[in-house]
Amino acid sequence: MHERRLAHVYGWLLLLPAAVLLVAFTHYPTVATLYDSLFSTATRLRPSTFVGLDNYRALGADPVFWQVVQNNFWFAVGTVPASIALAIAMALWVNGRLPGRALVRMAYFTPTVLPMIAVANIWLFFYTPEIGLLDKLVAAFGGSSHNWLGDPSTVLTCIIAMTIWKEAGFFMIFYLAALQSISPELREAATVEGASRWYYFRRILFPLLMPTTLFVLINALINAFKLVDHLFILTKGGPDNASNLLLYYIYEAAFSFFDTAYAATLTAVLLGFLAVMAVSQFFLFDRRIHYR
Amino acid sequence: MSDIVLKGVSKHYGSVRAVDDISFEAAAGSFLVLLGPSGCGKSTALRLIAGLEEPTAGRVLIAGRDVTRDPPSQRHVSMVFQSYALFPHLDVGENIVFGLKVRRVAAAERHRRLERVAELVGLDGLLDRRPAQLSGGQRQRVALARAIIAENAVCLMDEPLSNLDAQLRHEMRVEIRALQQRLGMTVVYVTHDQIEAMSMADRIILLREGRVEQSGEPEALYARPSSAFAARFIGTPPMNILRLAAVDGGAGIRGAANGRLVDGPADALLLGIRPEAIRIVERGGLPAEVVSVDYHGADTVVTTRVGDEPLMLRVSGHFPAGRRGAIRIGWDAAAAHVFDAKTGNRREEFHAFAPPA
C-alpha cells in the first residue's frame, strides 16, 4: 500500500515539469483569454467590469474585423493549395535522379531557414516601385511602374506570392521524406501493368501521400492564420487594411490601441476558428486516408 | 517457337558488368529458372526482359518481336516482385484488377476475370481486405493473381518465395508450377535457391558474375555439371571438391596414402564427388576420419577427413554412434567428376577411378 502511494508520487513528480509548462503557457492563457473577453478594458477612470457578450457584439459590428476575416480567407485560399501543389512538384523532382540533387534540395529549403524579417526585407526590395526587381522586369517588357505594396488591389496578392515561396520549400521536406519511404517497386509494378506516370501519381502516389498532405494542410492553414511578422516590415496591414490579417489585427488592438478586452475577444474567435478547422479536418479526412 | 530470346545482352553500370553478354531462349509455355548466387546478375537479366532496365548491348525478343527499346507496358509481360509490390491503400480486388483498369477493360469483364483468378489462386472471400491484413502467403497469392489476370503469355517472377517460411515455400512451389502448366504460361523465374530451381524448372540457366555458367535441364546440371562452381551450387550438401597429389600413374587425394583416382596431372585437376554418391564400405575403399555428424532425420550428413581434404557424405537414416572414428568409404567411377584446378571447367578427357574395392 505504502509502495503504491510512493509510485503515484513519483509518477506525478515526473509529470510535473511538463504539466507546469503546459498549464502555464497553454491552458491558463487560453482560459484567461476567454475570461477576459467577457470584461471591459480597464482604464484609469473606469475599472474593468463584466459586460457579458458585449465585446462579441462590438466585434460583429466592426467593419474592419469583417474585412480582416475576408482578407484572411483569401489569403488562405491563395496560399494553401498553391504551396502544397508546389511542394509536391518540387519533392517529386528532387526525389528523382538528378545531378546536384543535394544542392537543389538545399536551395528549396533556404526560404524556411531564413529569418522571417530578412525574408520580408528581400521581398520589400522586389516590390519597391521604380528600383525594385519586379518593376525592373515590368519595365523591361515595356510596362509602367507600379506601387505593388501601396495599391489595395495588389498588396494581398504580393503577400500571398511571398508566403507561397516561403512555405513550399518547408512542406517539400515532408513530402520528400514520405516519397523516400515508398518502395520503388510499386512504381515498377505499375509500369509493367502499363500505367502512365500521371496514372501512377493519381492512383498510387497521391493516395499514399495523403497522411503527409493532411499534416501539411493543417499546418498550412494554421500558418495562414498566424502570419504576422511579414506585415510589420512590408505593409503594417495597409493600405486601408487591404493586407490586414487576423493576428496582426489582434496585435494592433492589444499593443497599439491597448484595447486588451477587444484583443482577447478577437483571440477567442481566432482560437475557436482554428479548433473547428483542425477537428473537422481530422473527422473529414481521417477515414479516407490510408495510414501504413 | 521460342517465346523469349536474349541475344548477347549486356548491362553495364559504369565499370560494373551486372550482365555480361548473355544469350538464352525460353520456349513457349516452358518454365525457365535463372539461378545464381546474389550479385550474379539474375535479377538484372529479368528486369531487362521486363523493360525496367535498358541493355547496354544486345537484343531482347518476345514472341518473335524485337522489344529491346520498348517500354514495359508494350511488352505484354506480367511480373511478380520479391516484395510483392502490392499497393497498400487498395484492397485485394483493386490490386488484382489494377492493370485491367489501366487498360480500360470493361467493368463486367474485369469482374468476371477477377472471380476466376481469385478462385484459381485461392483468394475468394479475401477480396475486400487490405494487403496489410493478409499473411505472407496470401500476399504472395495476390501478387500472383495480379500477374495472371492480364492473361499475358509471359510471366516474370523475381524471387517470389524468398519472404515465405519453408513449409509455405514448398506449397507455393507446387502451386506455381501447377498454375504455369495449367495456363500454359512462359515463366522466367529468378531464384538463388537451387531446390526451387531443381523442382520447378524445365530449364535452368545458371549465372555467375553476369555470365551464363551452364544451362540445361535440371537433371543435366545435376548429373554433368560443366564446372566446379556449377557442381557446388546444385545439390545439398554441395559436391565435395578435392585437391589432388601425384601418385604412381596419376593422382590421388592430397595427403591420403591411397592409389590412383584420376589419370591426369595432380596439380592441374580437382576431383568432385557428390556426398550422396559416397557409401560406407566394410573393407577396401579409402580410410576416412569422422569429424562431425549432422543428423537430419531421413538421412545424416557425415563430415570426414580424407588425407588433407574434408569430405562430406550422406547416409540414410541415423549414423550409428559406434562407428565414429575411422571408417572406410567408396564410390563408383561413374560418380566421380574431374575439373580443371585453374578454370574450374569440366575435363572430360581424364578418367576417374573408383577407390580400390
Interface residues (C-beta under 8 A of the other chain):
Chain A: S183 E185 L186 E188 A189 A190 T191 V192 E193 G194 A195 Y199 R203 I204 P207 L208 H290 R292
Chain B: A50 G51 L52 P71 P72 S73 V77 S78 M79 F81 Q82 S83 A85 F87 P88 H89 F98 G99 V102 R103 R130 A132 R146 A150
